[in-house]
Amino acid sequence: MSRNLKENYNKLIEMEMEIDQLLSEKKYIQVKLLHQYNDIKDAAQIVISHIANLEETTITEVHKRLKLKE
């Protein structure tokens, strides 16, 4: 393998490693954000459940009144 070809190959390998690292970090951020979203959604459902209990109605009715998707 010529020297120039070898240098290009090594640069390509380095770039591939950088891309893999960036994709890994992006995936980590997506998982973290999804986890936060699920925690917030769970908390909202607990609040809605308590509202339904206090009003002696169903969770579905509270969802409808608040114009939330079921």
Secondary structure as GFF3:
##gff-version 3
##sequence-region A 1 70
A	DSSP	alpha_helix	3	55	.	.	.	ID=ss1
A	DSSP	alpha_helix	59	65	.	.	.	ID=ss2
###
